[in-house]
Amino acid sequence: MQEMEELVNKEYKYGFVTDIESDSIPAGLSEDVVRLISEKKGEPPFMLEWRLKAYRHWLTMKEPNWENVTYPPIDYQSMVYYSAPKAPKTINSLDEVDPKLRETYEKLGISLTEQKRMSGVAVDAVFDSVSVATTFKESLSKVGIIFCSFSDAVKEHPELIKKYLGSVVPSTDNYFAALNSAVFSDGSFCYIPKGVRCPMELSTYFRINALNTGQFERTLIVAEEGAYVSYLEGCTAPMRDENQLHAAVVELVAAKDAEIKYSTVQNWYAGDKDGKGGIYNFVTKRGKCAGDNAKISWTQVETGSSITWKYPSVILLGDNSVGEFYSVAVVNNRQQADTGTKMIHIGRNTKSTIISKGISAGRGHNTYRGLVKVGPNAANARNYTQCDSMLLGNQCSANTFPYIEVKNTSSSVEHEASTSKIGEDQLFYCKQRGITGENAISMIVNGFAKAVFKNLPMEFAVEAQKLLGVSLEGSVG
Amino acid sequence: MLEIKNLHASVNGKEILKGINLTVNAGEVHAVMGPNGSGKSTLAQVLAGHPAYEVTAGEVIYDGVDLLSLQPEARAQAGIFLAFQYPVEIPGVSNSYFLKTGLNEIRKSKGLEELDAMQFLKLLKQKMQIVEMDPSFINRPVNEGYSGGEKKRNEILQMAVLEPRLAILDETDSGLDIDALQIVAEGVNKLKTPENASIVVTHYQRLLNYIVPDVVHVLVNGRIVKSGGKELALELEEKGYDFIKDEIAAAEVA
C-alpha cells in the first residue's frame, strides 16, 4: 500500500490562472460598497433596497460556529467584493467574448461556441463575479424559456425577480445568505413556463480567477406548472495559497406538477496536502415544492474545496410533493466537509429520499448533517434516509448527525446508517485477481457511490467517476 | 513448479506455520488436510500474499522466481489464483466489470492484447456454463447478497476466466450441499491440464471423492506431519485426525 501513498500529490488540473485585466473595486465592505456594486450593475432601485436591507441585517448577525469544521477567522474587510473581466459594456454575440476568457473555458472543457453544440448543453459561464456568456439563449427563448445571467434578468424581467428573489431563501436566512444578498454580483436565472419540458440540460459553470476575491453568485430557477428542467453546475478555481470565500445562494421554485433536477459537480481547489489554500464553500441551497405533485431532486458530488458547508434542502409544501437528495462527498488530505440536507414536510403525502455517501481519506473530516421535519398537517409523510461512510486509512474521520422532528402520527421516517473501512480484505481480494491497488480503490469507491452516480446525467456521471479516482489517488496508507 | 522450503509465518506475532516443506509439479493435484487451526488457510493466504501474515523464515520458489518478493497482484499476474474460503463482497461493482478488469490487467502484464467488452462477455458466458451459473450474475455486484454456495461457484467461475497456472482452493467445499459440491468439483476437473496444478485445502475427505488428488498432505500444528497417496485421505476420514496426533506423540516419545 505504500506505493500508493506516493501518488498522493496528484496536481489539481484546473489550477491555472488566466491573465486578464479586471475591473475590481477596493477591498472592504460597507454600505457604500453595496451601493457601488448595485450602481456598477445599473440596477433598478428595488434591487438596491433589497441589498441594503440584507446588509443591515447581516451587520446584526454573528458568523455561525456550530458546524463541525475549523478554520481561522475570516477577515471580511480584506476581501474584494466585486471583480469583473474588463470587456465591452454590451456583448452582442459570443464572438465578442474576450479570447482569453474563451480560452479559459476551452481549457476547462466548456465550449462557449454554439456551433460545436456540445452534447446539447446550454451553458451560462460565470467568471469571478459576472456572467460572461450564455449559450443557446435564442433557441431556448423560442419555447419561452428564459436562461440568462442574473444581471440581465434584473433588467429584463424585474417582475419575475421581484416575485421570486428571496422567496425560498430570505435575505435574512443565515449569515452567509445575508452576506450574499448584500453583495452578490451575478449568477444565473432560469424560468421554464407552464407545461414546457426544457429540451436540453442547462448548465452554469463557475470559475473563480482573481486573487483575494470572494465569489457571491445567486442562482434562481423557476419551473411553472407542469414544467421540467434538468440543471447542472460545475465549479473550479486556480490553486492559490490564500483561502477564498465562495458564498452562493441557490433558490428553486417548483409549481404544481413541475420537476427540477439540480446536479452539482463541485471541484473547487481543495488546498494542498498540508491544508494551505483552497476554497471555503459556504453555500445555501434550497428548493420549494410550492404546488401539489411537485418534485425537486438535488444530486451533488463534492470533491473539492478546503471546507464545504452546505445543505441543499427541500420544502415540501404541496400535497404529494417529492424531495430527493443524493450526495457523494469526498475529503482527502486536510479537507473538511459538513454537508447534508433538510427535508421539511408540510403538505400531505409528501415523500423524501436521502442517500448520502461520505468518503474520507488522508486527514479529512467528513460530516453528514441532516434534518427531517414532519409538520402536524403532513399526514402520511414518508422519509427514507441512508447514510453510508467509508474510511480510507486511519487518520480520517466520519460523523453523522441526523435530526428528526415528527409532529404527526401517520408519517413514517426510516434511517439507515453504516460506516465501513475500505477493507484490507477487499483490497487484497481485488489484487488477488490481478487488479493493481490504484484501480482497486477506484473500483471499490465507485461501487460505493454508485447509488448516487446513477442519478447524474450521463456525461456528468462519467466526469464524476473520473474525478473520484483522481481525488483519492494514493489515499490509502 | 512450486517449491516451499522451511516456511515459517505468523499473524499478530503468533507463529502459525512452523516449517512447511512442499513441492508441487505441473499436472499435479495436491490435497492439504488437517484439523481446525492447523495452519491450512494460513498457508493458502501466505502463498497469495495477504499482508496480515508475516513470513519469518523460509522461501517459496515459483517457476524459478522468489514468490515472496512479489506483490499480491504480481503473483496473480504470474498465474497464482486463490479461491477464497470467505469470498469478499464489493458492493456496487458488477461481476463482469470486476473480472474484466482483472483479466485485462493479467493479459496486459503478459503483453497480450486486452479484451473488449464484447469479447469478454462471450468468454464469460462460455465459462459460466462450466459452473452452471445463471447469466443474471453477470451484472450482479461481486458476492453481495449471494448464498454461500453461489459465492463458491463464483470463485470457480473467476478461476475459469483467469486460467491460473497454480490454483489454491481454500475450503472450497465448506458450506456447499452435495449438488453444488459436484458442480464445483466438476468445474475444477474440467480446468485441469498437464501444464497447471492445484492445491486443494480441505478439512473433509468428501471433496476428494470428486477431485482426486495425486498427493495428500496432513498438516498439524503448522507442520506437514504425513504425506501419501489418495488412500491417506480415506484413512483420515475413517480414523479421524486423532490417530495422526497419536502417531506423532508416540514417535516423539520414542
Boltz contact constraints between the chains, C-beta under 6 A:
constraints:
  - contact:
      token1: [A, 425]
      token2: [B, 88]
      max_distance: 6.0
  - contact:
      token1: [A, 426]
      token2: [B, 88]
      max_distance: 6.0
  - contact:
      token1: [A, 428]
      token2: [B, 50]
      max_distance: 6.0
  - contact:
      token1: [A, 429]
      token2: [B, 88]
      max_distance: 6.0
  - contact:
      token1: [A, 431]
      token2: [B, 72]
      max_distance: 6.0
  - contact:
      token1: [A, 431]
      token2: [B, 73]
      max_distance: 6.0
  - contact:
      token1: [A, 432]
      token2: [B, 48]
      max_distance: 6.0
  - contact:
      token1: [A, 432]
      token2: [B, 72]
      max_distance: 6.0
  - contact:
      token1: [A, 432]
      token2: [B, 76]
      max_distance: 6.0
  - contact:
      token1: [A, 432]
      token2: [B, 82]
      max_distance: 6.0
  - contact:
      token1: [A, 433]
      token2: [B, 102]
      max_distance: 6.0
  - contact:
      token1: [A, 434]
      token2: [B, 73]
      max_distance: 6.0
  - contact:
      token1: [A, 434]
      token2: [B, 76]
      max_distance: 6.0
  - contact:
      token1: [A, 434]
      token2: [B, 77]
      max_distance: 6.0
  - contact:
      token1: [A, 434]
      token2: [B, 102]
      max_distance: 6.0
  - contact:
      token1: [A, 434]
      token2: [B, 105]
      max_distance: 6.0
  - contact:
      token1: [A, 434]
      token2: [B, 106]
      max_distance: 6.0
  - contact:
      token1: [A, 435]
      token2: [B, 101]
      max_distance: 6.0
  - contact:
      token1: [A, 435]
      token2: [B, 102]
      max_distance: 6.0
  - contact:
      token1: [A, 435]
      token2: [B, 105]
      max_distance: 6.0
  - contact:
      token1: [A, 436]
      token2: [B, 73]
      max_distance: 6.0
  - contact:
      token1: [A, 443]
      token2: [B, 93]
      max_distance: 6.0
  - contact:
      token1: [A, 447]
      token2: [B, 90]
      max_distance: 6.0
  - contact:
      token1: [A, 447]
      token2: [B, 91]
      max_distance: 6.0
  - contact:
      token1: [A, 447]
      token2: [B, 92]
      max_distance: 6.0
  - contact:
      token1: [A, 447]
      token2: [B, 93]
      max_distance: 6.0
  - contact:
      token1: [A, 448]
      token2: [B, 92]
      max_distance: 6.0
  - contact:
      token1: [A, 450]
      token2: [B, 92]
      max_distance: 6.0
